[in-house]
Amino acid sequence: MKKNTITRQQKLCPATGEVFIPDRDNQVYINTAVQIKNNNNLAKSKRKDLKDLNDKIISNQKKLEELFLYLKKNNWERIHSEFVKFVEIDFQVFSKISNNITTGGRICWSLNYGIEATDETMTFYYVHKI
């Protein structure tokens, strides 16, 4: 009776950097413990990145709420860019972007509050609330 012997090529474990001969064709890591540890580390990193992003969005919302209340208190329709610079809104991070049907401008939303430039010079801004 013949025995089938399969010879597999050596692989490099992406987590440890060690060279090993896999037991199966689809084996990537040197063993399951290393695979689990590596996947847990990747998931932890993704959770941290997501938390950082959420924190920035929430921070933007609080700052936009302050501007919105300031606008209402002073009965203003729009606010000057110096106020926006003062509260340090991060224009790189928003939860969604939509177009204003009335003005045709782009509104950058941070959860319940949004900001829209009145024109291309970005001297004045509208602050919206959902």
Secondary structure, 3 states (H helix, E strand, C coil): CCCCCCCCCCEECCCCCCEECCCCCCCCCCCHHHHHHHHHHHHHHHHHHHHHHHHHHHHHHHHHHHHHHHHHHHCCCCEEHHHHHHHCCCCCCCCEEEECCCCCCEEEEECCEEEEECCCCCCEEEEEEC
